[in-house]
């Protein structure tokens, strides 16, 4: 047997073993509360990222303005 045939046979055997067990639909799908929690976490992370980038941008603009004033005084 080639390696491909062995892997294919193992997949078929695992699938047949899985089919023999009773299947519950609610174990595959995440609950509504879990989805809302994940969505809230992603939204919070996105907001924090925007806040951090905005703060960094303001500091960079302030630094550029300070350097420009210092350059004109020389």
N, C-alpha and C positions, 0 to 999 in steps of 0.2 A: 504494500500500500504506500502511496505517496503521502507526503506530509499534508497536502490539501485534503485528501480523502479521510485521513485520521481526524483532522480538525472538523470536517463536515460531519463525520459520524458522531463525534463528541457533541456537536451542536444539536444534532437531531435527537440524540439520547437525552440531553439536558432539557430540551424542549418537551419531549414526551413525559419526562418526570415532572416537569412544571405543570403540564396539562392535567396530570392526575390529581393535583392538589386543588381544593376548592378555591375559587378566586373571588376576592372581595373587591368591589369597585371602589369603595371609599379609601382603600389603602393606597391606590395609585394617585388619586387626585388630591392636591393640597386643599385644606379647608379654606373657607372664605376669610377667617380670621388670620390665618397664616399669610394669605395673599395680601391682605390689607397691611399687615405688619411689615412684610417685605417691601411693599410699595412705599410705606411711610419711611422706612430706613433708607431706601434709594433716594427719595425726595429730600430727606435731611442731609444725606451725604452730598447731593447735588447742590443744595443751598449753601452748605459749608464750603464747598469747593469754589462757588461763585464769590462768596464773601472773602475767602483767602486771596483769590486772584484779584479782586477789586482793591483790597487793601495793599497788595503788592504793587499794583499799578499806580495807586496814589502815592506810595512812597517813592516809586521810580520817577514819577512826574515831579515830585517835590525835590528830589535829588538833582534832576536835570535843571530845574529852575535855579537851584542854589549854585550849581556849577556855572550856569550861564551868567549869573550876577557876579560871581567871583572872577570869571574870565574877563568881564568888561572892566573890572576895577584894576586889573594888572597893567 
